[in-house]
Amino acid sequence: MDDILILAIESSCDETAAAVVRNGREVLSNVISSQIALHTLYGGVVPEIASRKHVEKIIPVIEEALKEAETPLSAIDAIAVTYGPGLVGALLVGVNTAKTMAFALNKPLIGVHHIEGHVAANFIEHKDLEPPFACLVVSGGHTHLVEVLDYGVFNIIGHTRDDAAGEAFDKVARAIGLGYPGGPKIDKKAREGDPEAIRFPKARVNDSAYDFSFSGLKSAVLNYINHEKMAGREVNDADLAASFQKAVVDVLTEHGMAFVKEKGYKKFALAGGVASNSALRASMEDACGKRGVSFYVPSPILCTDNAAMIGCAGYYEYIKGERSGLDLNAVPNLKLGER
């Protein structure tokens, strides 16, 4: 079979990204223009600013991706683009750019689910990984425990009932003055602290063994800070960060391993932005090792929002015959498994 080259575009939040991917797993280029420095000024992503920056950056980023891949547009077989979930204005920039290019070049268009992309990052990192396997998707907006039954085919086993894990990281980081983005800053600060210093609650959802809830933990952290301040005691930020992080990681690990045990899976993967957290990676690797389960996780650069993962997911949709029309629209609340 001839090589399939996918030009992929990702603009769901505050990274403008484009990539060229060959046959799903070979990344020829992966260009990311980050807006973190800009949004740090506001303590979080400002949707309107993100959209405007995408408009400025998307064409130069695509051009750079094609140049880095040494691939002319005429050689591209299809264009894949994230169409949800995410910030609607940000998504629209990528979707409209992809639709315009697909129409002008007469190329197939493939809309890709952002979370499907995060799962697919594991296929890039681990060339031998194939479905089925269990996967924990952990990001700023999502915490999902899923069965990956086939390429692009998922069975959601558990999800968060309130805050996503990454959202909790951001809110706690803000509360202790670490700023944005919270995840990496909590991870770094936690290395200086004692994870056993403070016992925070690990929430259980009564009617579902695999669902998550992090709002109570977030509230417990805020209450602890207020209580200590009212008592005139100084809060040890490193101990607090380490103890909070441990509470999150323990729950994620326990749920993941309980599911592996119940279903008998011998392959377990992490995906999403929080998958780059060092404590989570270490905990999952250790837990899988003790159970004889093969553990998979992408490199940190592939855990962030990037277009290579969209190109990988898009390739498997392409070879299944999936195509999107020029009426493709941004779907900010797109559910995993929907098309």
C-alpha positions in Angstrom: 0.0 0.0 0.0 1.2 3.5 -0.8 2.2 5.8 2.1 -0.6 7.9 3.4 0.3 11.5 4.4 -2.0 13.4 6.7 -1.8 17.1 7.4 -3.2 17.7 10.9 -4.4 20.8 12.6 -5.1 21.3 16.3 -6.5 24.5 17.9 -8.9 23.4 20.6 -7.5 25.6 23.4 -4.3 27.7 23.6 -1.9 25.8 21.3 -1.8 26.4 17.6 -0.4 23.2 16.1 0.1 21.5 12.8 1.8 18.3 11.8 2.5 16.0 8.9 2.1 12.3 9.8 3.0 9.3 7.6 1.0 6.1 7.9 -0.4 7.1 11.3 2.7 6.5 13.4 5.6 8.3 11.7 5.8 12.0 12.6 7.5 14.0 9.9 6.8 17.3 11.6 5.0 18.5 14.8 4.9 22.3 15.2 3.4 23.9 18.2 2.9 27.6 18.9 2.1 27.9 22.6 0.2 30.9 24.2 1.1 30.0 27.8 3.1 33.1 28.5 0.3 35.3 27.3 -2.5 33.6 29.3 -0.3 33.4 32.4 -0.8 37.1 32.8 -4.5 36.4 33.4 -4.2 33.3 35.5 -5.8 31.1 32.9 -6.9 30.8 29.3 -8.9 33.8 28.0 -11.0 32.3 25.1 -11.2 35.5 23.0 -7.4 36.1 23.2 -6.8 32.4 22.3 -9.0 32.7 19.2 -7.3 35.8 18.0 -3.8 34.3 18.5 -4.9 31.2 16.5 -5.9 33.5 13.6 -2.5 35.1 13.7 -0.5 31.9 14.0 -2.3 29.1 12.1 -1.1 29.8 8.6 2.6 30.3 9.6 2.4 27.1 11.8 1.0 25.0 8.9 3.7 26.4 6.5 6.4 25.5 9.1 5.0 22.0 9.5 5.0 21.4 5.7 8.5 22.9 5.4 9.9 20.8 8.3 8.4 17.6 6.8 9.8 18.5 3.4 6.3 17.8 2.0 4.5 19.9 -0.6 0.7 20.3 -0.2 0.2 18.4 -3.4 1.6 15.2 -1.7 -0.9 15.4 1.2 -3.6 12.7 1.0 -6.0 14.2 3.6 -6.5 17.0 6.1 -7.4 16.1 9.7 -8.6 18.7 12.2 -9.8 18.8 15.8 -13.5 19.8 15.8 -14.2 19.2 19.5 -14.3 19.3 22.4 -12.7 22.6 23.3 -13.2 26.4 23.2 -15.7 27.1 20.4 -13.9 30.1 19.0 -10.5 28.4 19.1 -11.9 25.3 17.4 -13.5 27.3 14.7 -10.2 28.8 13.6 -8.8 25.3 12.9 -12.0 23.8 11.5 -12.5 26.7 9.0 -8.8 26.6 8.0 -9.0 22.9 7.3 -12.2 23.2 5.4 -10.9 25.9 3.2 -7.7 23.9 2.4 -9.7 20.7 1.8 -12.0 22.6 -0.6 -9.2 24.5 -2.4 -7.0 21.4 -2.8 -9.8 18.9 -3.3 -8.5 16.8 -0.5 -10.6 14.6 1.9 -11.4 16.3 5.3 -11.5 14.3 8.5 -12.9 15.7 11.8 -11.1 14.3 14.8 -12.2 14.1 18.5 -9.6 15.8 20.6 -9.5 13.0 23.3 -9.3 10.4 20.6 -6.1 12.3 19.6 -4.7 12.1 23.1 -5.2 8.3 23.2 -3.6 8.0 19.7 -0.5 9.7 21.0 0.4 6.3 22.5 0.4 4.8 19.0 3.1 7.3 17.9 5.2 6.7 21.0 4.7 2.9 21.1 4.8 1.4 17.6 3.9 -2.1 18.9 0.7 -0.9 20.8 -2.6 -2.1 19.3 -6.1 -2.2 20.7 -7.7 -3.5 22.8 -6.3 -2.0 26.0 -7.4 0.1 29.0 -6.6 3.8 29.1 -6.9 6.6 31.6 -7.4 10.0 29.9 -6.4 12.8 32.3 -6.4 16.5 31.2 -7.6 19.9 32.2 -11.1 19.2 31.0 -11.4 15.5 31.1 -10.9 12.5 33.4 -12.0 9.3 31.6 -11.3 5.7 32.2 -11.9 3.9 28.9 -11.6 0.7 27.0 -10.0 1.2 23.7 -11.7 -1.5 21.7 -10.4 -0.6 18.3 -8.9 2.4 16.6 -11.4 5.2 17.3 -13.8 2.8 19.2 -14.2 3.5 22.9 -16.2 2.3 25.8 -16.3 4.8 28.6 -16.1 3.0 32.0 -15.7 6.0 34.3 -15.6 9.7 34.2 -15.5 12.7 36.5 -18.7 13.8 38.1 -17.4 17.4 38.6 -13.9 18.8 38.2 -11.5 17.1 35.9 -8.1 16.3 37.6 -6.3 19.0 35.6 -8.9 21.5 36.6 -8.3 20.7 40.2 -4.6 21.1 39.8 -5.1 24.5 38.3 -7.5 25.7 41.1 -5.2 24.4 43.9 -2.1 26.0 42.2 -4.0 29.3 42.1 -5.0 29.0 45.8 -1.4 28.6 46.9 -0.1 31.3 44.7 1.8 29.1 42.1 -0.1 30.6 39.2 -0.9 29.2 35.7 -0.5 26.5 34.4 -1.2 24.7 37.6 -0.3 21.1 36.7 3.4 21.5 36.0 3.9 23.9 38.9 2.2 21.6 41.4 4.3 18.8 40.1 7.5 20.8 40.6 6.6 22.2 44.0 5.5 18.7 45.2 9.0 17.4 44.8 10.1 19.6 47.6 7.4 18.5 50.0 6.2 15.5 52.0 3.2 13.7 50.4 2.3 12.2 53.8 2.2 15.6 55.6 -1.5 16.3 55.2 -4.3 13.7 54.8 -6.7 14.9 52.2 -9.9 12.9 51.4 -10.1 10.5 48.4 -13.6 10.7 47.1 -15.6 7.7 46.2 -18.7 7.9 44.0 -21.3 5.6 45.7 -23.1 4.4 42.6 -20.1 3.9 40.4 -16.8 2.2 41.2 -15.0 3.9 38.4 -16.3 7.5 38.3 -14.2 10.3 39.8 -14.9 13.3 41.9 -12.3 16.0 42.7 -14.4 18.9 43.8 -14.5 17.7 47.5 -10.7 17.4 47.5 -10.3 20.9 46.0 -12.6 22.2 48.8 -10.7 20.3 51.4 -7.5 22.0 50.3 -9.1 25.5 50.3 -10.6 24.8 53.8 -7.2 23.6 55.1 -5.5 26.8 53.8 -8.2 29.0 55.4 -8.1 27.1 58.7 -4.3 27.4 59.0 -4.3 31.1 58.2 -7.1 31.7 60.8 -5.0 29.9 63.3 -2.0 32.1 62.5 0.0 29.2 61.1 2.1 29.4 57.9 1.1 27.0 55.2 3.9 24.9 53.8 3.2 25.1 50.1 5.5 22.2 49.2 3.9 19.8 51.7 0.4 20.9 50.6 1.2 20.5 46.9 2.7 17.0 47.5 -0.2 15.9 49.7 -2.8 17.2 47.3 -1.0 15.6 44.3 -0.8 12.2 46.2 -4.6 12.3 46.9 -5.3 12.7 43.2 -2.7 10.2 42.0 -3.8 7.6 44.5 -7.4 7.7 43.3 -6.4 7.6 39.6 -4.1 4.7 40.2 -6.6 2.8 42.3 -9.4 3.1 39.8 -7.2 2.2 36.9 -5.8 -0.9 38.6 -9.2 -2.0 39.8 -10.5 -1.9 36.3 -7.5 -3.8 34.9 -8.1 -6.5 37.5 -11.8 -6.8 36.8 -11.5 -7.0 33.0 -8.2 -8.8 32.9 -6.4 -6.3 30.6 -2.7 -6.8 30.2 -2.1 -3.4 28.6 -2.7 0.0 30.3 -2.1 3.4 28.8 -2.1 7.0 30.1 -3.2 10.0 27.9 -3.8 13.7 28.1 -2.0 16.7 29.6 -1.9 15.4 33.2 -0.2 12.2 31.9 3.0 14.2 31.9 2.8 14.5 35.7 5.8 12.7 37.1 4.1 11.3 40.2 1.2 9.9 38.2 3.6 8.3 35.7 5.7 6.7 38.4 2.6 5.5 40.4 1.0 3.9 37.3 4.3 2.3 36.1 4.9 0.8 39.6 1.3 -0.4 39.9 1.3 -2.0 36.4 4.7 -3.6 37.1 3.4 -5.3 40.3 0.5 -6.8 38.3 2.4 -7.9 35.2 0.6 -5.3 33.1 2.4 -3.5 30.2 2.4 0.2 30.8 2.3 2.8 28.0 2.5 6.6 28.2 3.5 9.2 25.6 6.5 11.5 26.0 5.6 14.8 27.7 5.6 16.7 24.3 3.0 14.3 23.0 0.9 14.6 26.2 0.4 18.3 25.5 -2.1 19.5 22.9 -0.4 18.8 19.6 -1.3 18.0 16.0 0.8 14.8 15.6 -1.7 12.9 17.7 -4.6 14.4 15.6 -2.8 13.2 12.5 -2.5 9.7 14.0 -6.1 9.5 14.9 -7.1 11.0 11.6 -5.1 8.3 9.7 -7.1 5.5 11.3 -10.4 7.3 10.5 -9.2 7.8 7.0 -8.3 4.1 6.3 -11.8 3.1 7.8 -13.4 5.4 5.1 -14.5 8.1 7.5 -14.9 11.5 5.8 -16.3 14.9 7.0 -18.3 17.2 4.8 -17.6 20.9 4.3 -20.4 21.5 6.7 -18.2 20.2 9.5 -18.6 22.5 12.5 -16.9 23.0 15.9 -18.6 21.1 18.7 -17.3 22.4 22.0 -19.0 19.7 24.1 -18.4 16.7 21.8 -18.6 13.4 23.7 -16.0 10.7 23.2 -17.3 8.2 20.7 -19.6 10.7 19.0 -19.2 11.7 15.3 
